[in-house]
Amino acid sequence: MSIKTLDNKALAWLKITVFLLAVFPLCKLGLSAYFDDLGANPIEKITRTTGYWTLSFLLITLTITPMRRLSGWSWPARLRRMLGLFVFFYGSLHFLTYLVLDQFFDWTSIVNDIVKRPYITVGFAAFILLIPLAITSTNRMMKRLGGKRWHTLHSLIYLIAVGGVVHYWWLVKKDITNPLAFALLLAVLLGIRLIYWLRGLLKH
Amino acid sequence: MAIHKIPSIQSSEITPRELFYNRRQFIQLTAVASLTALFPQALLAGEKLANVKKATGKLPDELTPFKAVTSYNNFYEFGTGKDDPAKNAGSLKTRPWTVSVEGEVLKPKLFDIDELLKLAPLEERVYRLRCVEAWSMVIPWIGFPLAELLKRVEPTGNAKFVEFISLHDPEQMPGQKSASLNWPYREGLRIDEAMNPLTLLTLGLYGEVLPNQNGAPIRVVVPWKYGFKSAKSIVKIRLVEKQPVSSWMAAGPNEYGFYSNVNPAVDHPRWSQAKERRIGEFLKRPTLPFNGYAEQVAQLYAGMDLTKNF
């Protein structure tokens, strides 16, 4: 076994480790809630934490391909589905926090938000676009769609990522340090892809 | 306007400050308070204020716990996170402290903070605080009407506006090392707003000297406007003829207007102002025009288009 390929056993352990690391933020949030340690505005805290991890997992998922290309390792691709599903998982928690805890099913106010508040429009659209990706994440759906169509559909993730960062950027009042960090990371991740794509064009 | 008209909570309903701490701390505080009574010039955050006229009248709202009031703050001088001020405001030195009252006045004066503490009888006012971010609190402030101070410097006929300037010292206020806003923090009121009896020059809360993170040692509280209008850690009050430009107006002219009256009918460009989350409550509650103080202040804006003058 080499680090390039990893055997099945090593890969299984790696998957378990990544899974445990990925649920850690949720466990931490749950414990804080249990010990009443979410601060004066717990709903805001839950909204921000779930939103932060949605974007973080999105960027982590987008590092898989560059990592594979730059290192020549093949196994990172085997983690991509799980990481992508964690984007959907934290995104759903984020959306449910808004729906239940923040707005408590106040549909008028929710519709107003989606129509009138650009940052919510963009965030909501990004979340909706995640749903088909989550649904088509199984092997069977991949086969049914066929590789090419599946890939086209899943390239929506780039649009979702831009939407997620814009959502964050537009909602902060003044201090854009964090959204800027996410934006720069995303720019690097997309930039690497652009370079590979341009190289491919030149070769042909 | 008579004091008894100001809606506030019955003193019997106010949760004693000591409930938020254990008894031993209460005894220590009492000891400190007695010492404070002997040496009033040494007042620092956390110490009890003596001879405060308790609030009368009634507000149906419950007080926000002391812990929330002092741990969830917007005070960018100490960082942009809500918990940053409580963490970082220890570096603020509130003594010695002076406030210069100047500009269009007959008797400009540099007031020492301990002089201001004795300038007028201290009274408790239970006010709602509505943040522009759509959350709110109910806080028992201590102070006296700003009008008491302004009258003493005798504003001239040219004094149309009042500008508040907060401390600018990045050593004491680490948040000022970042350009999150144009420092020093500036805010302003129209002279009649400043003279309104609701506008409180504030030196304490919950029976004690203002904690640093709440704008020590001296701030204003303007309860019918969004929280950012109530300037903290003030070092200069200027009476001026032209409408001043506040720090938030400079940061986002289409988002933060000079008036910034609490108004559920006028949304912030990026979020709704129709409802608010009272800290400690689950369901949002409707936001009231002028934060529930329309009876006292609506006449100040008679005939004005509040959508344009947001």
Interface residues (C-beta under 8 A of the other chain):
Chain A: G39 A40 N41 I43 E44 L101 Q103 F104 D106 S109 N112 D113 K116 R117 P118 Y119 W170 L171 K173 K174 D175
Chain B: K67 A68 S71 Y72 Y76 T80 K82 D83 E133 W135 S178 S180 L181 A251 G252 D267 R270 W271 S272 A274 K275 R277 I279 G280 F282 L283 K284
